[in-house]
Amino acid sequence: MTPPRFSYPEALAALESRGRFGIRLGLARTRALLAGLDHPERTFRGALIAGTNGKGSVLALAGSALTAAGYRVGETPKPHLVTYRERLQIGGRPVDPETFARLVGEVLAVADRVAGRHGEPTEFELLTAVTFRWFAEVGIDLALVEVGLGGRLDATHAWDGGVAVVTNVTLDHMDQLGPTVEAIAKEKAAIIMPGDLAVTGAWGSALDVIARRSRRMAAPLTVTPPAPLHGIDRDGIGVELGRLGRVRVGLRGRHQAANVAVADAALDALELAGIARVSEEARRTGYATVRWPGRLELIEVPAGEAAGREVLLDGAHNPAGAQALAEALDDIGPFLRPGRPTLVLAIMADKDVDGVVRALAGSTLMREARVICTAPAGGRALPADRLAARWQALTGRAAEVASEPAVALDAALCPGSGTGPVIVAGSLYLVGAARSILVVDPLLVPDPLPGREPPPISETVP
């Protein structure tokens, strides 16, 4: 059967149509897809990264160091901010639109055969197969693959790269993964397979679960406490990192001390597994120059009446992430321009809305903040008026309502709104919408709206 030939907008439409199948955990469909593609996932090794928070940061830190060492690294950060292509990267550079469209056509041709026996593959399962197909096609040196949801039944778990990483475990996605930290840890620890090398930054009862799984799988486990922090400034942190000594980390937030410790241990595991060796110099370079869009990303409005205003973008989509953001705001607040801050907030309805609000409201910087609640398109967000009501009920402070992210940003940055920083948080969907308005990034051109051709891409993966 000849695969369909899609334009990029057609490929997006075909993928998004699979969103109607929702989240259906299980590996049968993904394994059948990969078998129909002649098992591209067997052509490369690397690390599979699970955890509640920090997965993307660990991937970004380790990927930056590996790239600095000269490796061609396939990376799968998720969720995407403005384009599906973000989910397929080599050395931080996303797949080009034409290749993406071709790969979607090839995978959908196999999906039609899989559906009869295993059911229709979901959007995420198709993207996983597309990613592995591309990595095999271009001949990467190794992969860093971020788990989508949980671990045991996540589509990415159809691949075993030899190194398994669990960053941490807290309560999130409880409807799919279980009501307790221990139950969620069991789902995440399942990515540890026989003979793997395992790394974790988890603690307490979650660590007990992960350690038991490692013993059963005969997988040596490295447990990494956060690196001691020795400095915080506007653009990152300094840590004491084992044999490297004092190291600069170009990601904001004291929580990155835990993530860089996990990333460094993952690089040790990749070396021990014979997959990649990263020198101390490459690690230092990688950690200092790491880039992770939309995660405590500080930008300045480049032009217009709001030119020079500082905007901090961060997903902070669950209570642990919101607590990390609250701490980071208080740490870097003294380095930001003076003035009353503004919080632009959106939270998905299926998240712990009250937990996120309480965590953010606990920041000293937020005590006098102007708050504007909004809701990104798509229907999953808590309506802005209901979010504003929860904010007022939980904090005793009023919040404004804006119909959509663009309106909220306009209100936050309009003339007369002050000079203080604008914090955009609570949902990566909101962050993506804000970033597409504020940042011109030739590597992350937003996906076209239905029926509209995408703008030209000036840089593509070689």
Protein Blocks (a to p, Z undefined) as FASTA:
>chain_A
ZZddddfklmmmmmmmmmmnopaedjklmmmmmmmnopmmlmpgcdddedjehklmmmmm
mmmmmmmnopacdddddddfkbmklmpcgehiacdfklmmmmmmmmmmmmmmmmmmnopa
dfklmmmmmmmmmmmmnopabdcdddfbhjlmgmklmpcehiacdfbacdehklmnopbf
klmmmmmmmmpcghiacddfbehjllmmmmmmmmmnopacddddddddfbdcfkbccdde
hjnopaddfbecjklmmmmmmmmmmmmmmmmnomaccdfklmmmmmmmgccehiapacdd
fbdjkgoiacdddfklafklmmmmmmmmmmmmmmpccddddddddddfkbcfklmmmmmm
mpmklmmpccdddddehhjaccfklmmmmmmmmnopacdddfbfklmmmmmmgghiajbd
cddehiaklmmmmmmmmpccfklcccddehiacdddfbdcZZ
